[in-house]
Amino acid sequence: MNAQSKEVAGDIVALMQGLGEAARTAAQALARADSAAKSKALQAAAQALRASQAEILQANARDMAAAADKGLSGAMLDRLLLNAERVESMARGLEAIDALPDPVGEVMAAWDRPNGLHIERVRVPLGVIGIIYESRPNVTADAGALCLKSGNAVILRGGSESFHSSSAIHACLVSGLRAAGLPETCVQLIPTRSRDAVGLLLGGLDGCVDVIVPRGGKNLIARVQADARVPVIGHLEGLCHVYVHQSAAPEMARDVTVNAKMRRTGICGAAECLLIDRAALSTHWQLVADALIEAGCELRGDAEVCALDDRIKPADEADWSTEYLDAILSVRVVADVTEAVAHIERYGSGHTECIVAEDAAVVDQFLHDLDSAILLHNASTQFADGGEFGMGAEIGIATGRIHARGPVGAEQLTSYKYIVRGTGQIRPV
């Protein structure tokens, strides 16, 4: 490393340490803030998003042009794209988060002991959260707002592709904090694209960061889980499945499958594999396949499906474990629900699975035997979203089993403490 490189590296260390220390101080102030102050900040930030729409779209146009020059896929460009509707959706998302109950200070449980002690379990913020995400700039608004609502300071690291868009959105969040009299450092965006900044954030910034939340593809999640020196709330890729049982209403099977795959192909809740009962091939397959192909979806099937329809490309082993994030769907024929569950357990990522069926016993078996974070009956996998769960928004879909699972909203960004009230009790020897 030459002298100039060492100087740059030193600058990044100083920058990140400064962000960490500012976040720790802000977290202490935010934890004491009342609901009214947080509400004012969120409402003001929503107004700022609307007022700054032109600037946000101009910044996004710069990101989109650079991304197109780099040859990003259509699905990735869709993730990156902002328009007037999506900016308004971000503003409404902040208002929806504001409308949620404040989780901080909520008494989760309370009980009395025989010795007269009164014990309460009370929600508290996690502290300082580091959030690393890829190309979707709306995550800047969602993540910042959810952390604010839950009383946590946050350090945001967006993808390099969305650098200008995220910066413009972050400015609106800061405007909201300023209007509410809260520290502007409650929500910070790392102002550099340097990869070194990510490594330092994962290291915890000398104890300033309490938890890391990654949101992105397999490579990002793998790096975070390998390098983080603080706890991680993460998710694997969205290898989501739709299983069509022979008892399914054919039109419902068609509509749910097409929506699950094609509504937005680039989100983690998009279906990537269709499993269909052998007994349903004669009654359901043509209807579902025609609708998918007409919608522009490429189908890759096993030998049994390919023998039925020459429009289907042969699938290989890798297809069963591929998150396409594109208009591609793998298709496999299964004998029954037991075989469907076995396929999902082998190839799935524990994210979201759907069964389309009217047979109650089969539905119960599917919902009981599978242990993915989200299981749906007769509903599209694209409902795997915090907003659709009534949580205002989400940082991601956690697929682990520790602390948070499924959509990670404001409530999931809290921990708890015990408050014990007595009247002079002492513990006997």
ROKOLVEX-713533 format. One record per residue (C-alpha): residue number from 1; residue in one letter; x, y, z. Coordinates in steps of 0.5 Angstrom, whole numbers. Layout:
BEGIN
{NUM,A,{X,Y,Z}}
...
END
This chain:
BEGIN
{1,M,{0,0,0}}
{2,N,{3,7,-2}}
{3,A,{3,13,2}}
{4,Q,{-3,16,-1}}
{5,S,{-7,9,-1}}
{6,K,{-5,9,7}}
{7,E,{-8,16,8}}
{8,V,{-14,14,4}}
{9,A,{-15,8,9}}
{10,G,{-14,13,15}}
{11,D,{-19,18,12}}
{12,I,{-24,12,12}}
{13,V,{-23,9,19}}
{14,A,{-24,16,22}}
{15,L,{-30,18,18}}
{16,M,{-33,11,20}}
{17,Q,{-31,12,27}}
{18,G,{-34,19,27}}
{19,L,{-41,16,25}}
{20,G,{-41,11,30}}
{21,E,{-39,15,36}}
{22,A,{-45,20,33}}
{23,A,{-50,14,33}}
{24,R,{-48,12,40}}
{25,T,{-49,19,42}}
{26,A,{-56,20,38}}
{27,A,{-58,13,40}}
{28,Q,{-58,15,48}}
{29,A,{-62,22,46}}
{30,L,{-67,18,41}}
{31,A,{-68,12,47}}
{32,R,{-71,18,51}}
{33,A,{-75,21,46}}
{34,D,{-83,21,47}}
{35,S,{-87,19,41}}
{36,A,{-90,26,39}}
{37,A,{-82,28,37}}
{38,K,{-82,21,33}}
{39,S,{-88,23,30}}
{40,K,{-87,30,28}}
{41,A,{-80,27,25}}
{42,L,{-84,22,21}}
{43,Q,{-89,27,18}}
{44,A,{-84,32,17}}
{45,A,{-80,27,13}}
{46,A,{-86,25,9}}
{47,Q,{-87,32,7}}
{48,A,{-80,33,5}}
{49,L,{-80,27,0}}
{50,R,{-86,30,-3}}
{51,A,{-83,37,-3}}
{52,S,{-76,34,-6}}
{53,Q,{-79,29,-11}}
{54,A,{-76,33,-17}}
{55,E,{-69,33,-14}}
{56,I,{-70,25,-12}}
{57,L,{-72,23,-19}}
{58,Q,{-66,27,-22}}
{59,A,{-61,24,-17}}
{60,N,{-65,17,-19}}
{61,A,{-64,19,-27}}
{62,R,{-56,19,-25}}
{63,D,{-56,13,-22}}
{64,M,{-61,9,-27}}
{65,A,{-56,12,-33}}
{66,A,{-50,9,-30}}
{67,A,{-53,3,-28}}
{68,A,{-55,2,-35}}
{69,D,{-48,3,-38}}
{70,K,{-46,-2,-33}}
{71,G,{-51,-7,-36}}
{72,L,{-55,-9,-30}}
{73,S,{-61,-13,-32}}
{74,G,{-68,-11,-33}}
{75,A,{-70,-14,-26}}
{76,M,{-64,-10,-23}}
{77,L,{-66,-4,-26}}
{78,D,{-73,-4,-24}}
{79,R,{-71,-5,-17}}
{80,L,{-67,2,-18}}
{81,L,{-72,6,-21}}
{82,L,{-76,11,-18}}
{83,N,{-82,15,-21}}
{84,A,{-87,20,-18}}
{85,E,{-91,14,-16}}
{86,R,{-86,10,-12}}
{87,V,{-84,17,-9}}
{88,E,{-91,18,-6}}
{89,S,{-91,11,-4}}
{90,M,{-85,12,0}}
{91,A,{-88,18,3}}
{92,R,{-94,14,5}}
{93,G,{-90,9,8}}
{94,L,{-87,14,13}}
{95,E,{-94,16,15}}
{96,A,{-96,9,16}}
{97,I,{-90,7,20}}
{98,D,{-92,14,24}}
{99,A,{-99,11,25}}
{100,L,{-97,5,28}}
{101,P,{-96,4,36}}
{102,D,{-90,6,39}}
{103,P,{-86,0,41}}
{104,V,{-82,3,46}}
{105,G,{-84,2,53}}
{106,E,{-89,-3,52}}
{107,V,{-91,-7,57}}
{108,M,{-90,-14,54}}
{109,A,{-92,-18,60}}
{110,A,{-93,-17,68}}
{111,W,{-94,-21,74}}
{112,D,{-94,-21,81}}
{113,R,{-90,-26,85}}
{114,P,{-92,-29,92}}
{115,N,{-87,-25,96}}
{116,G,{-90,-18,93}}
{117,L,{-85,-17,88}}
{118,H,{-89,-14,81}}
{119,I,{-85,-16,75}}
{120,E,{-86,-13,68}}
{121,R,{-82,-14,61}}
{122,V,{-82,-8,58}}
{123,R,{-79,-6,50}}
{124,V,{-73,-2,49}}
{125,P,{-69,0,43}}
{126,L,{-63,-5,41}}
{127,G,{-59,1,40}}
{128,V,{-55,3,34}}
{129,I,{-56,-1,28}}
{130,G,{-52,-2,22}}
{131,I,{-56,-3,15}}
{132,I,{-53,-6,9}}
{133,Y,{-57,-6,3}}
{134,E,{-57,-6,-5}}
{135,S,{-60,-3,-10}}
{136,R,{-67,-1,-8}}
{137,P,{-67,6,-6}}
{138,N,{-73,6,-2}}
{139,V,{-70,2,3}}
{140,T,{-67,8,5}}
{141,A,{-73,11,7}}
{142,D,{-76,5,10}}
{143,A,{-70,3,14}}
{144,G,{-69,10,17}}
{145,A,{-76,11,19}}
{146,L,{-77,4,22}}
{147,C,{-71,5,26}}
{148,L,{-73,12,28}}
{149,K,{-80,9,30}}
{150,S,{-77,4,35}}
{151,G,{-72,9,38}}
{152,N,{-66,6,35}}
{153,A,{-60,10,31}}
{154,V,{-58,8,25}}
{155,I,{-52,8,20}}
{156,L,{-54,6,13}}
{157,R,{-50,3,7}}
{158,G,{-54,3,1}}
{159,G,{-51,0,-6}}
{160,S,{-47,4,-10}}
{161,E,{-52,4,-16}}
{162,S,{-57,8,-12}}
{163,F,{-52,12,-8}}
{164,H,{-55,19,-11}}
{165,S,{-62,17,-10}}
{166,S,{-61,14,-3}}
{167,S,{-57,21,-1}}
{168,A,{-63,25,-4}}
{169,I,{-68,21,0}}
{170,H,{-63,21,7}}
{171,A,{-63,29,6}}
{172,C,{-71,28,7}}
{173,L,{-70,24,13}}
{174,V,{-65,29,16}}
{175,S,{-70,35,15}}
{176,G,{-75,31,19}}
{177,L,{-71,30,25}}
{178,R,{-69,37,25}}
{179,A,{-76,39,25}}
{180,A,{-77,35,31}}
{181,G,{-71,38,35}}
{182,L,{-68,31,35}}
{183,P,{-61,30,33}}
{184,E,{-60,29,26}}
{185,T,{-55,24,27}}
{186,C,{-60,19,29}}
{187,V,{-60,17,22}}
{188,Q,{-54,17,18}}
{189,L,{-52,15,11}}
{190,I,{-45,13,10}}
{191,P,{-42,18,5}}
{192,T,{-37,14,1}}
{193,R,{-38,8,-4}}
{194,S,{-31,5,-1}}
{195,R,{-32,-2,0}}
{196,D,{-27,-1,6}}
{197,A,{-33,2,10}}
{198,V,{-37,-4,10}}
{199,G,{-32,-8,13}}
{200,L,{-31,-3,19}}
{201,L,{-38,-3,20}}
{202,L,{-39,-10,20}}
{203,G,{-33,-10,25}}
{204,G,{-38,-6,30}}
{205,L,{-34,1,30}}
{206,D,{-31,-1,37}}
{207,G,{-37,-3,40}}
{208,C,{-41,3,37}}
{209,V,{-46,-2,33}}
{210,D,{-50,-7,37}}
{211,V,{-53,-11,31}}
{212,I,{-53,-11,23}}
{213,V,{-58,-12,18}}
{214,P,{-57,-14,11}}
{215,R,{-62,-14,6}}
{216,G,{-59,-16,-1}}
{217,G,{-57,-22,-5}}
{218,K,{-53,-29,-3}}
{219,N,{-46,-26,-4}}
{220,L,{-48,-20,1}}
{221,I,{-51,-24,6}}
{222,A,{-45,-29,6}}
{223,R,{-40,-23,7}}
{224,V,{-44,-20,12}}
{225,Q,{-45,-27,16}}
{226,A,{-38,-29,15}}
{227,D,{-35,-22,17}}
{228,A,{-39,-19,22}}
{229,R,{-37,-18,29}}
{230,V,{-44,-16,32}}
{231,P,{-50,-20,32}}
{232,V,{-54,-20,25}}
{233,I,{-61,-20,23}}
{234,G,{-61,-23,16}}
{235,H,{-64,-27,11}}
{236,L,{-62,-32,5}}
{237,E,{-65,-31,-2}}
{238,G,{-72,-31,-3}}
{239,L,{-73,-38,-6}}
{240,C,{-80,-38,-6}}
{241,H,{-85,-44,-8}}
{242,V,{-92,-45,-10}}
{243,Y,{-95,-51,-9}}
{244,V,{-101,-53,-13}}
{245,H,{-105,-59,-10}}
{246,Q,{-110,-63,-14}}
{247,S,{-116,-60,-10}}
{248,A,{-114,-53,-12}}
{249,A,{-119,-49,-16}}
{250,P,{-116,-48,-23}}
{251,E,{-117,-41,-24}}
{252,M,{-115,-39,-17}}
{253,A,{-108,-43,-18}}
{254,R,{-107,-39,-25}}
{255,D,{-108,-33,-22}}
{256,V,{-104,-34,-15}}
{257,T,{-98,-37,-19}}
{258,V,{-98,-31,-24}}
{259,N,{-98,-26,-19}}
{260,A,{-93,-30,-15}}
{261,K,{-88,-30,-20}}
{262,M,{-90,-24,-25}}
{263,R,{-93,-18,-21}}
{264,R,{-85,-16,-19}}
{265,T,{-80,-21,-21}}
{266,G,{-74,-17,-18}}
{267,I,{-77,-18,-10}}
{268,C,{-75,-23,-5}}
{269,G,{-82,-25,-5}}
{270,A,{-83,-27,-12}}
{271,A,{-84,-35,-13}}
{272,E,{-78,-38,-16}}
{273,C,{-81,-45,-17}}
{274,L,{-88,-48,-18}}
{275,L,{-89,-55,-16}}
{276,I,{-96,-58,-19}}
{277,D,{-99,-65,-17}}
{278,R,{-99,-70,-22}}
{279,A,{-106,-71,-21}}
{280,A,{-107,-64,-23}}
{281,L,{-104,-64,-30}}
{282,S,{-110,-66,-34}}
{283,T,{-114,-61,-30}}
{284,H,{-110,-55,-28}}
{285,W,{-103,-55,-32}}
{286,Q,{-105,-52,-39}}
{287,L,{-109,-46,-35}}
{288,V,{-103,-44,-31}}
{289,A,{-98,-45,-36}}
{290,D,{-101,-41,-42}}
{291,A,{-102,-35,-37}}
{292,L,{-95,-35,-35}}
{293,I,{-92,-36,-42}}
{294,E,{-97,-30,-44}}
{295,A,{-95,-26,-39}}
{296,G,{-88,-27,-41}}
{297,C,{-85,-32,-37}}
{298,E,{-80,-37,-39}}
{299,L,{-81,-44,-36}}
{300,R,{-76,-49,-34}}
{301,G,{-79,-56,-33}}
{302,D,{-77,-63,-31}}
{303,A,{-78,-69,-36}}
{304,E,{-85,-70,-34}}
{305,V,{-87,-63,-36}}
{306,C,{-83,-62,-42}}
{307,A,{-86,-68,-45}}
{308,L,{-93,-65,-44}}
{309,D,{-91,-58,-47}}
{310,D,{-86,-57,-52}}
{311,R,{-85,-49,-50}}
{312,I,{-82,-51,-43}}
{313,K,{-74,-51,-43}}
{314,P,{-71,-57,-39}}
{315,A,{-69,-55,-32}}
{316,D,{-62,-58,-29}}
{317,E,{-61,-59,-22}}
{318,A,{-58,-52,-21}}
{319,D,{-65,-49,-23}}
{320,W,{-68,-52,-17}}
{321,S,{-64,-47,-12}}
{322,T,{-63,-41,-17}}
{323,E,{-67,-35,-14}}
{324,Y,{-68,-32,-21}}
{325,L,{-71,-25,-20}}
{326,D,{-73,-25,-27}}
{327,A,{-79,-27,-31}}
{328,I,{-76,-35,-30}}
{329,L,{-80,-40,-27}}
{330,S,{-78,-47,-25}}
{331,V,{-83,-53,-25}}
{332,R,{-83,-60,-22}}
{333,V,{-89,-65,-22}}
{334,V,{-90,-68,-15}}
{335,A,{-94,-74,-13}}
{336,D,{-97,-71,-7}}
{337,V,{-96,-66,-1}}
{338,T,{-91,-70,2}}
{339,E,{-86,-70,-4}}
{340,A,{-88,-62,-5}}
{341,V,{-85,-61,2}}
{342,A,{-79,-65,1}}
{343,H,{-77,-61,-5}}
{344,I,{-78,-55,-1}}
{345,E,{-74,-57,5}}
{346,R,{-68,-59,0}}
{347,Y,{-68,-53,-4}}
{348,G,{-72,-48,-1}}
{349,S,{-69,-42,3}}
{350,G,{-74,-42,9}}
{351,H,{-77,-35,6}}
{352,T,{-84,-36,4}}
{353,E,{-88,-42,1}}
{354,C,{-95,-42,-2}}
{355,I,{-100,-48,-2}}
{356,V,{-106,-47,-7}}
{357,A,{-111,-52,-5}}
{358,E,{-118,-54,-2}}
{359,D,{-117,-60,2}}
{360,A,{-116,-58,9}}
{361,A,{-112,-64,11}}
{362,V,{-107,-63,6}}
{363,V,{-107,-55,7}}
{364,D,{-106,-57,15}}
{365,Q,{-100,-62,13}}
{366,F,{-97,-57,9}}
{367,L,{-97,-51,14}}
{368,H,{-95,-56,20}}
{369,D,{-89,-59,16}}
{370,L,{-86,-54,13}}
{371,D,{-82,-49,18}}
{372,S,{-81,-43,13}}
{373,A,{-81,-36,16}}
{374,I,{-88,-35,12}}
{375,L,{-93,-40,10}}
{376,L,{-99,-38,5}}
{377,H,{-105,-41,4}}
{378,N,{-109,-39,-3}}
{379,A,{-105,-33,-3}}
{380,S,{-99,-30,-7}}
{381,T,{-92,-30,-4}}
{382,Q,{-92,-23,-6}}
{383,F,{-96,-21,0}}
{384,A,{-89,-23,4}}
{385,D,{-88,-16,6}}
{386,G,{-88,-12,12}}
{387,G,{-93,-7,9}}
{388,E,{-98,-12,7}}
{389,F,{-97,-15,14}}
{390,G,{-100,-8,17}}
{391,M,{-93,-7,20}}
{392,G,{-92,0,16}}
{393,A,{-86,-3,12}}
{394,E,{-80,-7,13}}
{395,I,{-73,-8,13}}
{396,G,{-73,-15,10}}
{397,I,{-75,-22,11}}
{398,A,{-71,-25,17}}
{399,T,{-70,-33,15}}
{400,G,{-67,-34,22}}
{401,R,{-70,-37,28}}
{402,I,{-66,-32,33}}
{403,H,{-69,-26,35}}
{404,A,{-74,-24,29}}
{405,R,{-77,-28,24}}
{406,G,{-81,-26,18}}
{407,P,{-82,-19,16}}
{408,V,{-77,-14,21}}
{409,G,{-81,-8,23}}
{410,A,{-81,-3,28}}
{411,E,{-83,-8,34}}
{412,Q,{-78,-13,31}}
{413,L,{-72,-8,32}}
{414,T,{-73,-8,40}}
{415,S,{-71,-12,45}}
{416,Y,{-73,-12,53}}
{417,K,{-71,-11,60}}
{418,Y,{-75,-13,66}}
{419,I,{-77,-8,71}}
{420,V,{-78,-10,78}}
{421,R,{-82,-6,84}}
{422,G,{-82,-8,91}}
{423,T,{-84,-6,98}}
{424,G,{-77,-7,101}}
{425,Q,{-77,-14,100}}
{426,I,{-70,-18,102}}
{427,R,{-68,-25,100}}
{428,P,{-68,-30,105}}
{429,V,{-61,-33,107}}
END
